[in-house]
Amino acid sequence: MWQYITPVLTLILGLAGGFAIGVWYLKNQMTNMQMDEKQIQQIARSMGMNLNQKQMNQLSRKMQTQPKSGAGKKKK
């Protein structure tokens, strides 16, 4: 009986662990992502927006000063 239960349990635990590690890695990569103005302009155009230089500067400043999600924050 254990010969059937053990592989199923390890598969479930492996999938859950892999998913958790994948989510953590993706969040970590997204918070550390840096984009230059060309990439920001390309993303804006794909959303149907055309940013002028003033808007680009505002967006760049906002992205640089934005705190990392969850870093140093305490929830009450």
PDB file with SEQRES, HELIX, SHEET and CRYST1 records, atoms N, CA, C and O in Angstrom:
SEQRES   1 A   76  MET TRP GLN TYR ILE THR PRO VAL LEU THR LEU ILE LEU          
SEQRES   2 A   76  GLY LEU ALA GLY GLY PHE ALA ILE GLY VAL TRP TYR LEU          
SEQRES   3 A   76  LYS ASN GLN MET THR ASN MET GLN MET ASP GLU LYS GLN          
SEQRES   4 A   76  ILE GLN GLN ILE ALA ARG SER MET GLY MET ASN LEU ASN          
SEQRES   5 A   76  GLN LYS GLN MET ASN GLN LEU SER ARG LYS MET GLN THR          
SEQRES   6 A   76  GLN PRO LYS SER GLY ALA GLY LYS LYS LYS LYS                  
HELIX    1 AA1 TRP A    2  THR A   31  1                                  30    
HELIX    2 AA2 GLU A   37  SER A   46  1                                  10    
HELIX    3 AA3 GLN A   53  THR A   65  1                                  13    
CRYST1    1.000    1.000    1.000  90.00  90.00  90.00 P 1           1          
ATOM      1  N   MET A   1       0.822  -1.200   0.000  1.00  0.00           N  
ATOM      2  CA  MET A   1       0.000   0.000   0.000  1.00  0.00           C  
ATOM      3  C   MET A   1       0.866   1.264   0.000  1.00  0.00           C  
ATOM      4  O   MET A   1       0.568   2.236  -0.695  1.00  0.00           O  
ATOM      5  N   TRP A   2       1.941   1.230   0.792  1.00  0.00           N  
ATOM      6  CA  TRP A   2       2.820   2.401   0.844  1.00  0.00           C  
ATOM      7  C   TRP A   2       3.528   2.639  -0.481  1.00  0.00           C  
ATOM      8  O   TRP A   2       3.975   3.752  -0.757  1.00  0.00           O  
ATOM      9  N   GLN A   3       3.634   1.607  -1.296  1.00  0.00           N  
ATOM     10  CA  GLN A   3       4.291   1.780  -2.590  1.00  0.00           C  
ATOM     11  C   GLN A   3       3.477   2.654  -3.532  1.00  0.00           C  
ATOM     12  O   GLN A   3       4.016   3.159  -4.516  1.00  0.00           O  
ATOM     13  N   TYR A   4       2.194   2.843  -3.254  1.00  0.00           N  
ATOM     14  CA  TYR A   4       1.341   3.734  -4.047  1.00  0.00           C  
ATOM     15  C   TYR A   4       1.198   5.110  -3.406  1.00  0.00           C  
ATOM     16  O   TYR A   4       1.101   6.120  -4.103  1.00  0.00           O  
ATOM     17  N   ILE A   5       1.184   5.145  -2.087  1.00  0.00           N  
ATOM     18  CA  ILE A   5       0.978   6.408  -1.370  1.00  0.00           C  
ATOM     19  C   ILE A   5       2.219   7.296  -1.445  1.00  0.00           C  
ATOM     20  O   ILE A   5       2.098   8.501  -1.665  1.00  0.00           O  
ATOM     21  N   THR A   6       3.399   6.725  -1.265  1.00  0.00           N  
ATOM     22  CA  THR A   6       4.640   7.496  -1.233  1.00  0.00           C  
ATOM     23  C   THR A   6       4.884   8.278  -2.529  1.00  0.00           C  
ATOM     24  O   THR A   6       5.166   9.474  -2.453  1.00  0.00           O  
ATOM     25  N   PRO A   7       4.790   7.665  -3.709  1.00  0.00           N  
ATOM     26  CA  PRO A   7       5.015   8.471  -4.926  1.00  0.00           C  
ATOM     27  C   PRO A   7       3.978   9.573  -5.122  1.00  0.00           C  
ATOM     28  O   PRO A   7       4.313  10.658  -5.597  1.00  0.00           O  
ATOM     29  N   VAL A   8       2.739   9.310  -4.766  1.00  0.00           N  
ATOM     30  CA  VAL A   8       1.701  10.332  -4.919  1.00  0.00           C  
ATOM     31  C   VAL A   8       1.969  11.499  -3.980  1.00  0.00           C  
ATOM     32  O   VAL A   8       1.860  12.657  -4.383  1.00  0.00           O  
ATOM     33  N   LEU A   9       2.319  11.204  -2.732  1.00  0.00           N  
ATOM     34  CA  LEU A   9       2.615  12.277  -1.768  1.00  0.00           C  
ATOM     35  C   LEU A   9       3.844  13.080  -2.187  1.00  0.00           C  
ATOM     36  O   LEU A   9       3.841  14.307  -2.085  1.00  0.00           O  
ATOM     37  N   THR A  10       4.887  12.409  -2.654  1.00  0.00           N  
ATOM     38  CA  THR A  10       6.082  13.153  -3.068  1.00  0.00           C  
ATOM     39  C   THR A  10       5.799  14.002  -4.312  1.00  0.00           C  
ATOM     40  O   THR A  10       6.343  15.097  -4.455  1.00  0.00           O  
ATOM     41  N   LEU A  11       4.952  13.495  -5.204  1.00  0.00           N  
ATOM     42  CA  LEU A  11       4.578  14.291  -6.373  1.00  0.00           C  
ATOM     43  C   LEU A  11       3.827  15.551  -5.949  1.00  0.00           C  
ATOM     44  O   LEU A  11       4.122  16.642  -6.436  1.00  0.00           O  
ATOM     45  N   ILE A  12       2.870  15.405  -5.055  1.00  0.00           N  
ATOM     46  CA  ILE A  12       2.091  16.557  -4.583  1.00  0.00           C  
ATOM     47  C   ILE A  12       2.987  17.550  -3.856  1.00  0.00           C  
ATOM     48  O   ILE A  12       2.906  18.754  -4.100  1.00  0.00           O  
ATOM     49  N   LEU A  13       3.842  17.054  -2.965  1.00  0.00           N  
ATOM     50  CA  LEU A  13       4.749  17.949  -2.242  1.00  0.00           C  
ATOM     51  C   LEU A  13       5.741  18.623  -3.194  1.00  0.00           C  
ATOM     52  O   LEU A  13       6.057  19.800  -3.019  1.00  0.00           O  
ATOM     53  N   GLY A  14       6.230  17.900  -4.189  1.00  0.00           N  
ATOM     54  CA  GLY A  14       7.156  18.478  -5.162  1.00  0.00           C  
ATOM     55  C   GLY A  14       6.505  19.562  -6.000  1.00  0.00           C  
ATOM     56  O   GLY A  14       7.110  20.604  -6.253  1.00  0.00           O  
ATOM     57  N   LEU A  15       5.275  19.324  -6.430  1.00  0.00           N  
ATOM     58  CA  LEU A  15       4.559  20.333  -7.212  1.00  0.00           C  
ATOM     59  C   LEU A  15       4.281  21.581  -6.378  1.00  0.00           C  
ATOM     60  O   LEU A  15       4.468  22.703  -6.850  1.00  0.00           O  
ATOM     61  N   ALA A  16       3.834  21.383  -5.136  1.00  0.00           N  
ATOM     62  CA  ALA A  16       3.545  22.534  -4.267  1.00  0.00           C  
ATOM     63  C   ALA A  16       4.826  23.313  -3.956  1.00  0.00           C  
ATOM     64  O   ALA A  16       4.833  24.543  -3.993  1.00  0.00           O  
ATOM     65  N   GLY A  17       5.901  22.597  -3.651  1.00  0.00           N  
ATOM     66  CA  GLY A  17       7.175  23.265  -3.371  1.00  0.00           C  
ATOM     67  C   GLY A  17       7.723  23.985  -4.588  1.00  0.00           C  
ATOM     68  O   GLY A  17       8.218  25.107  -4.478  1.00  0.00           O  
ATOM     69  N   GLY A  18       7.641  23.352  -5.741  1.00  0.00           N  
ATOM     70  CA  GLY A  18       8.118  23.974  -6.975  1.00  0.00           C  
ATOM     71  C   GLY A  18       7.323  25.217  -7.321  1.00  0.00           C  
ATOM     72  O   GLY A  18       7.884  26.218  -7.767  1.00  0.00           O  
ATOM     73  N   PHE A  19       6.015  25.152  -7.114  1.00  0.00           N  
ATOM     74  CA  PHE A  19       5.180  26.315  -7.379  1.00  0.00           C  
ATOM     75  C   PHE A  19       5.548  27.463  -6.441  1.00  0.00           C  
ATOM     76  O   PHE A  19       5.673  28.608  -6.874  1.00  0.00           O  
ATOM     77  N   ALA A  20       5.721  27.152  -5.149  1.00  0.00           N  
ATOM     78  CA  ALA A  20       6.072  28.189  -4.177  1.00  0.00           C  
ATOM     79  C   ALA A  20       7.420  28.824  -4.509  1.00  0.00           C  
ATOM     80  O   ALA A  20       7.567  30.044  -4.438  1.00  0.00           O  
ATOM     81  N   ILE A  21       8.390  28.012  -4.865  1.00  0.00           N  
ATOM     82  CA  ILE A  21       9.711  28.540  -5.221  1.00  0.00           C  
ATOM     83  C   ILE A  21       9.629  29.367  -6.503  1.00  0.00           C  
ATOM     84  O   ILE A  21      10.282  30.404  -6.612  1.00  0.00           O  
ATOM     85  N   GLY A  22       8.839  28.921  -7.467  1.00  0.00           N  
ATOM     86  CA  GLY A  22       8.664  29.661  -8.710  1.00  0.00           C  
ATOM     87  C   GLY A  22       8.036  31.022  -8.495  1.00  0.00           C  
ATOM     88  O   GLY A  22       8.468  32.007  -9.094  1.00  0.00           O  
ATOM     89  N   VAL A  23       7.019  31.089  -7.645  1.00  0.00           N  
ATOM     90  CA  VAL A  23       6.367  32.364  -7.336  1.00  0.00           C  
ATOM     91  C   VAL A  23       7.345  33.290  -6.632  1.00  0.00           C  
ATOM     92  O   VAL A  23       7.429  34.474  -6.960  1.00  0.00           O  
ATOM     93  N   TRP A  24       8.079  32.759  -5.673  1.00  0.00           N  
ATOM     94  CA  TRP A  24       9.065  33.581  -4.947  1.00  0.00           C  
ATOM     95  C   TRP A  24      10.123  34.124  -5.911  1.00  0.00           C  
ATOM     96  O   TRP A  24      10.475  35.301  -5.844  1.00  0.00           O  
ATOM     97  N   TYR A  25      10.629  33.272  -6.806  1.00  0.00           N  
ATOM     98  CA  TYR A  25      11.655  33.692  -7.754  1.00  0.00           C  
ATOM     99  C   TYR A  25      11.128  34.769  -8.710  1.00  0.00           C  
ATOM    100  O   TYR A  25      11.818  35.750  -8.987  1.00  0.00           O  
ATOM    101  N   LEU A  26       9.917  34.580  -9.203  1.00  0.00           N  
ATOM    102  CA  LEU A  26       9.332  35.558 -10.121  1.00  0.00           C  
ATOM    103  C   LEU A  26       9.119  36.906  -9.431  1.00  0.00           C  
ATOM    104  O   LEU A  26       9.413  37.950 -10.013  1.00  0.00           O  
ATOM    105  N   LYS A  27       8.613  36.891  -8.201  1.00  0.00           N  
ATOM    106  CA  LYS A  27       8.439  38.149  -7.457  1.00  0.00           C  
ATOM    107  C   LYS A  27       9.778  38.833  -7.234  1.00  0.00           C  
ATOM    108  O   LYS A  27       9.891  40.052  -7.367  1.00  0.00           O  
ATOM    109  N   ASN A  28      10.787  38.049  -6.897  1.00  0.00           N  
ATOM    110  CA  ASN A  28      12.116  38.600  -6.658  1.00  0.00           C  
ATOM    111  C   ASN A  28      12.673  39.232  -7.931  1.00  0.00           C  
ATOM    112  O   ASN A  28      13.256  40.315  -7.877  1.00  0.00           O  
ATOM    113  N   GLN A  29      12.505  38.579  -9.057  1.00  0.00           N  
ATOM    114  CA  GLN A  29      12.988  39.120 -10.322  1.00  0.00           C  
ATOM    115  C   GLN A  29      12.227  40.379 -10.722  1.00  0.00           C  
ATOM    116  O   GLN A  29      12.822  41.313 -11.261  1.00  0.00           O  
ATOM    117  N   MET A  30      10.924  40.417 -10.468  1.00  0.00           N  
ATOM    118  CA  MET A  30      10.118  41.583 -10.832  1.00  0.00           C  
ATOM    119  C   MET A  30      10.495  42.803  -9.999  1.00  0.00           C  
ATOM    120  O   MET A  30      10.494  43.920 -10.516  1.00  0.00           O  
ATOM    121  N   THR A  31      10.816  42.614  -8.718  1.00  0.00           N  
ATOM    122  CA  THR A  31      11.180  43.760  -7.888  1.00  0.00           C  
ATOM    123  C   THR A  31      12.564  44.287  -8.237  1.00  0.00           C  
ATOM    124  O   THR A  31      12.841  45.470  -8.040  1.00  0.00           O  
ATOM    125  N   ASN A  32      13.432  43.432  -8.750  1.00  0.00           N  
ATOM    126  CA  ASN A  32      14.791  43.863  -9.092  1.00  0.00           C  
ATOM    127  C   ASN A  32      14.918  44.322 -10.534  1.00  0.00           C  
ATOM    128  O   ASN A  32      16.006  44.700 -10.969  1.00  0.00           O  
ATOM    129  N   MET A  33      13.822  44.294 -11.282  1.00  0.00           N  
ATOM    130  CA  MET A  33      13.867  44.623 -12.697  1.00  0.00           C  
ATOM    131  C   MET A  33      14.103  46.126 -12.902  1.00  0.00           C  
ATOM    132  O   MET A  33      13.459  46.961 -12.268  1.00  0.00           O  
ATOM    133  N   GLN A  34      15.014  46.438 -13.774  1.00  0.00           N  
ATOM    134  CA  GLN A  34      15.320  47.825 -14.120  1.00  0.00           C  
ATOM    135  C   GLN A  34      15.031  47.993 -15.608  1.00  0.00           C  
ATOM    136  O   GLN A  34      15.433  47.163 -16.423  1.00  0.00           O  
ATOM    137  N   MET A  35      14.333  49.069 -15.954  1.00  0.00           N  
ATOM    138  CA  MET A  35      14.023  49.324 -17.356  1.00  0.00           C  
ATOM    139  C   MET A  35      14.567  50.692 -17.747  1.00  0.00           C  
ATOM    140  O   MET A  35      14.513  51.651 -16.978  1.00  0.00           O  
ATOM    141  N   ASP A  36      15.085  50.751 -18.949  1.00  0.00           N  
ATOM    142  CA  ASP A  36      15.517  52.043 -19.457  1.00  0.00           C  
ATOM    143  C   ASP A  36      14.341  52.701 -20.176  1.00  0.00           C  
ATOM    144  O   ASP A  36      13.270  52.110 -20.316  1.00  0.00           O  
ATOM    145  N   GLU A  37      14.560  53.925 -20.625  1.00  0.00           N  
ATOM    146  CA  GLU A  37      13.470  54.701 -21.228  1.00  0.00           C  
ATOM    147  C   GLU A  37      12.938  54.063 -22.503  1.00  0.00           C  
ATOM    148  O   GLU A  37      11.745  54.156 -22.792  1.00  0.00           O  
ATOM    149  N   LYS A  38      13.801  53.426 -23.257  1.00  0.00           N  
ATOM    150  CA  LYS A  38      13.368  52.791 -24.496  1.00  0.00           C  
ATOM    151  C   LYS A  38      12.384  51.654 -24.208  1.00  0.00           C  
ATOM    152  O   LYS A  38      11.386  51.503 -24.911  1.00  0.00           O  
ATOM    153  N   GLN A  39      12.666  50.858 -23.174  1.00  0.00           N  
ATOM    154  CA  GLN A  39      11.770  49.759 -22.814  1.00  0.00           C  
ATOM    155  C   GLN A  39      10.444  50.292 -22.286  1.00  0.00           C  
ATOM    156  O   GLN A  39       9.387  49.754 -22.613  1.00  0.00           O  
ATOM    157  N   ILE A  40      10.489  51.334 -21.481  1.00  0.00           N  
ATOM    158  CA  ILE A  40       9.265  51.932 -20.946  1.00  0.00           C  
ATOM    159  C   ILE A  40       8.414  52.475 -22.084  1.00  0.00           C  
ATOM    160  O   ILE A  40       7.199  52.275 -22.100  1.00  0.00           O  
ATOM    161  N   GLN A  41       9.040  53.159 -23.037  1.00  0.00           N  
ATOM    162  CA  GLN A  41       8.317  53.710 -24.184  1.00  0.00           C  
ATOM    163  C   GLN A  41       7.673  52.590 -25.010  1.00  0.00           C  
ATOM    164  O   GLN A  41       6.547  52.736 -25.484  1.00  0.00           O  
ATOM    165  N   GLN A  42       8.385  51.481 -25.178  1.00  0.00           N  
ATOM    166  CA  GLN A  42       7.860  50.347 -25.937  1.00  0.00           C  
ATOM    167  C   GLN A  42       6.643  49.736 -25.231  1.00  0.00           C  
ATOM    168  O   GLN A  42       5.660  49.392 -25.888  1.00  0.00           O  
ATOM    169  N   ILE A  43       6.698  49.599 -23.919  1.00  0.00           N  
ATOM    170  CA  ILE A  43       5.563  49.066 -23.158  1.00  0.00           C  
ATOM    171  C   ILE A  43       4.377  50.015 -23.252  1.00  0.00           C  
ATOM    172  O   ILE A  43       3.238  49.579 -23.413  1.00  0.00           O  
ATOM    173  N   ALA A  44       4.646  51.316 -23.150  1.00  0.00           N  
ATOM    174  CA  ALA A  44       3.563  52.302 -23.239  1.00  0.00           C  
ATOM    175  C   ALA A  44       2.903  52.260 -24.611  1.00  0.00           C  
ATOM    176  O   ALA A  44       1.680  52.348 -24.715  1.00  0.00           O  
ATOM    177  N   ARG A  45       3.695  52.128 -25.650  1.00  0.00           N  
ATOM    178  CA  ARG A  45       3.127  52.049 -27.008  1.00  0.00           C  
ATOM    179  C   ARG A  45       2.294  50.792 -27.190  1.00  0.00           C  
ATOM    180  O   ARG A  45       1.275  50.818 -27.880  1.00  0.00           O  
ATOM    181  N   SER A  46       2.719  49.691 -26.576  1.00  0.00           N  
ATOM    182  CA  SER A  46       1.939  48.452 -26.700  1.00  0.00           C  
ATOM    183  C   SER A  46       0.594  48.585 -25.995  1.00  0.00           C  
ATOM    184  O   SER A  46      -0.346  47.855 -26.308  1.00  0.00           O  
ATOM    185  N   MET A  47       0.499  49.516 -25.044  1.00  0.00           N  
ATOM    186  CA  MET A  47      -0.773  49.769 -24.363  1.00  0.00           C  
ATOM    187  C   MET A  47      -1.550  50.904 -25.031  1.00  0.00           C  
ATOM    188  O   MET A  47      -2.604  51.305 -24.539  1.00  0.00           O  
ATOM    189  N   GLY A  48      -1.038  51.421 -26.146  1.00  0.00           N  
ATOM    190  CA  GLY A  48      -1.743  52.453 -26.888  1.00  0.00           C  
ATOM    191  C   GLY A  48      -1.482  53.862 -26.394  1.00  0.00           C  
ATOM    192  O   GLY A  48      -2.265  54.766 -26.685  1.00  0.00           O  
ATOM    193  N   MET A  49      -0.402  54.073 -25.656  1.00  0.00           N  
ATOM    194  CA  MET A  49      -0.059  55.401 -25.140  1.00  0.00           C  
ATOM    195  C   MET A  49       1.238  55.859 -25.791  1.00  0.00           C  
ATOM    196  O   MET A  49       2.109  55.048 -26.105  1.00  0.00           O  
ATOM    197  N   ASN A  50       1.356  57.160 -25.990  1.00  0.00           N  
ATOM    198  CA  ASN A  50       2.585  57.742 -26.498  1.00  0.00           C  
ATOM    199  C   ASN A  50       3.046  58.777 -25.479  1.00  0.00           C  
ATOM    200  O   ASN A  50       2.442  59.843 -25.356  1.00  0.00           O  
ATOM    201  N   LEU A  51       4.111  58.466 -24.750  1.00  0.00           N  
ATOM    202  CA  LEU A  51       4.582  59.331 -23.672  1.00  0.00           C  
ATOM    203  C   LEU A  51       5.551  60.383 -24.207  1.00  0.00           C  
ATOM    204  O   LEU A  51       6.435  60.075 -25.006  1.00  0.00           O  
ATOM    205  N   ASN A  52       5.377  61.628 -23.759  1.00  0.00           N  
ATOM    206  CA  ASN A  52       6.356  62.651 -24.105  1.00  0.00           C  
ATOM    207  C   ASN A  52       7.495  62.617 -23.077  1.00  0.00           C  
ATOM    208  O   ASN A  52       7.457  61.822 -22.138  1.00  0.00           O  
ATOM    209  N   GLN A  53       8.500  63.472 -23.249  1.00  0.00           N  
ATOM    210  CA  GLN A  53       9.692  63.416 -22.398  1.00  0.00           C  
ATOM    211  C   GLN A  53       9.373  63.721 -20.939  1.00  0.00           C  
ATOM    212  O   GLN A  53       9.947  63.098 -20.045  1.00  0.00           O  
ATOM    213  N   LYS A  54       8.470  64.666 -20.679  1.00  0.00           N  
ATOM    214  CA  LYS A  54       8.104  65.018 -19.309  1.00  0.00           C  
ATOM    215  C   LYS A  54       7.444  63.817 -18.616  1.00  0.00           C  
ATOM    216  O   LYS A  54       7.744  63.521 -17.459  1.00  0.00           O  
ATOM    217  N   GLN A  55       6.547  63.130 -19.332  1.00  0.00           N  
ATOM    218  CA  GLN A  55       5.888  61.959 -18.756  1.00  0.00           C  
ATOM    219  C   GLN A  55       6.894  60.831 -18.522  1.00  0.00           C  
ATOM    220  O   GLN A  55       6.800  60.108 -17.529  1.00  0.00           O  
ATOM    221  N   MET A  56       7.857  60.681 -19.435  1.00  0.00           N  
ATOM    222  CA  MET A  56       8.892  59.661 -19.271  1.00  0.00           C  
ATOM    223  C   MET A  56       9.722  59.930 -18.025  1.00  0.00           C  
ATOM    224  O   MET A  56      10.024  59.012 -17.262  1.00  0.00           O  
ATOM    225  N   ASN A  57      10.089  61.191 -17.820  1.00  0.00           N  
ATOM    226  CA  ASN A  57      10.876  61.547 -16.639  1.00  0.00           C  
ATOM    227  C   ASN A  57      10.095  61.284 -15.354  1.00  0.00           C  
ATOM    228  O   ASN A  57      10.649  60.765 -14.386  1.00  0.00           O  
ATOM    229  N   GLN A  58       8.809  61.642 -15.343  1.00  0.00           N  
ATOM    230  CA  GLN A  58       7.980  61.395 -14.172  1.00  0.00           C  
ATOM    231  C   GLN A  58       7.877  59.902 -13.878  1.00  0.00           C  
ATOM    232  O   GLN A  58       8.002  59.481 -12.728  1.00  0.00           O  
ATOM    233  N   LEU A  59       7.651  59.109 -14.910  1.00  0.00           N  
ATOM    234  CA  LEU A  59       7.514  57.672 -14.739  1.00  0.00           C  
ATOM    235  C   LEU A  59       8.824  57.046 -14.270  1.00  0.00           C  
ATOM    236  O   LEU A  59       8.818  56.167 -13.409  1.00  0.00           O  
ATOM    237  N   SER A  60       9.937  57.490 -14.827  1.00  0.00           N  
ATOM    238  CA  SER A  60      11.250  56.965 -14.418  1.00  0.00           C  
ATOM    239  C   SER A  60      11.524  57.277 -12.957  1.00  0.00           C  
ATOM    240  O   SER A  60      11.996  56.416 -12.215  1.00  0.00           O  
ATOM    241  N   ARG A  61      11.227  58.520 -12.531  1.00  0.00           N  
ATOM    242  CA  ARG A  61      11.418  58.891 -11.125  1.00  0.00           C  
ATOM    243  C   ARG A  61      10.530  58.069 -10.211  1.00  0.00           C  
ATOM    244  O   ARG A  61      10.957  57.618  -9.148  1.00  0.00           O  
ATOM    245  N   LYS A  62       9.293  57.879 -10.635  1.00  0.00           N  
ATOM    246  CA  LYS A  62       8.344  57.120  -9.815  1.00  0.00           C  
ATOM    247  C   LYS A  62       8.798  55.671  -9.656  1.00  0.00           C  
ATOM    248  O   LYS A  62       8.674  55.093  -8.577  1.00  0.00           O  
ATOM    249  N   MET A  63       9.320  55.091 -10.727  1.00  0.00           N  
ATOM    250  CA  MET A  63       9.785  53.709 -10.650  1.00  0.00           C  
ATOM    251  C   MET A  63      11.021  53.574  -9.772  1.00  0.00           C  
ATOM    252  O   MET A  63      11.189  52.556  -9.101  1.00  0.00           O  
ATOM    253  N   GLN A  64      11.887  54.579  -9.766  1.00  0.00           N  
ATOM    254  CA  GLN A  64      13.102  54.511  -8.962  1.00  0.00           C  
ATOM    255  C   GLN A  64      12.817  54.727  -7.489  1.00  0.00           C  
ATOM    256  O   GLN A  64      13.465  54.111  -6.643  1.00  0.00           O  
ATOM    257  N   THR A  65      11.853  55.597  -7.158  1.00  0.00           N  
ATOM    258  CA  THR A  65      11.573  55.894  -5.757  1.00  0.00           C  
ATOM    259  C   THR A  65      10.542  54.958  -5.149  1.00  0.00           C  
ATOM    260  O   THR A  65      10.311  54.994  -3.940  1.00  0.00           O  
ATOM    261  N   GLN A  66       9.922  54.122  -5.968  1.00  0.00           N  
ATOM    262  CA  GLN A  66       8.896  53.205  -5.477  1.00  0.00           C  
ATOM    263  C   GLN A  66       9.558  52.172  -4.565  1.00  0.00           C  
ATOM    264  O   GLN A  66      10.532  51.531  -4.963  1.00  0.00           O  
ATOM    265  N   PRO A  67       9.034  52.003  -3.335  1.00  0.00           N  
ATOM    266  CA  PRO A  67       9.640  51.031  -2.437  1.00  0.00           C  
ATOM    267  C   PRO A  67       9.385  49.611  -2.921  1.00  0.00           C  
ATOM    268  O   PRO A  67       8.384  49.332  -3.580  1.00  0.00           O  
ATOM    269  N   LYS A  68      10.303  48.728  -2.583  1.00  0.00           N  
ATOM    270  CA  LYS A  68      10.147  47.325  -2.942  1.00  0.00           C  
ATOM    271  C   LYS A  68       8.959  46.755  -2.182  1.00  0.00           C  
ATOM    272  O   LYS A  68       8.759  47.074  -1.010  1.00  0.00           O  
ATOM    273  N   SER A  69       8.181  45.925  -2.832  1.00  0.00           N  
ATOM    274  CA  SER A  69       6.971  45.392  -2.209  1.00  0.00           C  
ATOM    275  C   SER A  69       7.341  44.472  -1.059  1.00  0.00           C  
ATOM    276  O   SER A  69       8.079  43.501  -1.227  1.00  0.00           O  
ATOM    277  N   GLY A  70       6.807  44.801   0.121  1.00  0.00           N  
ATOM    278  CA  GLY A  70       6.995  43.978   1.297  1.00  0.00           C  
ATOM    279  C   GLY A  70       8.281  44.231   2.047  1.00  0.00           C  
ATOM    280  O   GLY A  70       8.437  43.727   3.159  1.00  0.00           O  
ATOM    281  N   ALA A  71       9.213  44.990   1.491  1.00  0.00           N  
ATOM    282  CA  ALA A  71      10.489  45.227   2.149  1.00  0.00           C  
ATOM    283  C   ALA A  71      10.339  46.324   3.193  1.00  0.00           C  
ATOM    284  O   ALA A  71      10.055  47.474   2.859  1.00  0.00           O  
ATOM    285  N   GLY A  72      10.529  45.967   4.443  1.00  0.00           N  
ATOM    286  CA  GLY A  72      10.483  46.940   5.512  1.00  0.00           C  
ATOM    287  C   GLY A  72       9.115  47.391   5.921  1.00  0.00           C  
ATOM    288  O   GLY A  72       8.992  48.304   6.737  1.00  0.00           O  
ATOM    289  N   LYS A  73       8.090  46.792   5.393  1.00  0.00           N  
ATOM    290  CA  LYS A  73       6.737  47.186   5.755  1.00  0.00           C  
ATOM    291  C   LYS A  73       6.203  46.276   6.839  1.00  0.00           C  
ATOM    292  O   LYS A  73       6.409  45.063   6.802  1.00  0.00           O  
ATOM    293  N   LYS A  74       5.525  46.857   7.795  1.00  0.00           N  
ATOM    294  CA  LYS A  74       4.865  46.075   8.829  1.00  0.00           C  
ATOM    295  C   LYS A  74       3.376  46.245   8.695  1.00  0.00           C  
ATOM    296  O   LYS A  74       2.861  47.359   8.590  1.00  0.00           O  
ATOM    297  N   LYS A  75       2.696  45.122   8.701  1.00  0.00           N  
ATOM    298  CA  LYS A  75       1.241  45.183   8.621  1.00  0.00           C  
ATOM    299  C   LYS A  75       0.677  45.170  10.017  1.00  0.00           C  
ATOM    300  O   LYS A  75       1.145  44.441  10.891  1.00  0.00           O  
ATOM    301  N   LYS A  76      -0.339  45.991  10.215  1.00  0.00           N  
ATOM    302  CA  LYS A  76      -0.956  46.057  11.546  1.00  0.00           C  
ATOM    303  C   LYS A  76      -2.191  45.210  11.604  1.00  0.00           C  
ATOM    304  O   LYS A  76      -2.845  45.141  12.645  1.00  0.00           O  
TER     305      LYS A  76                                                      
END                                                                             
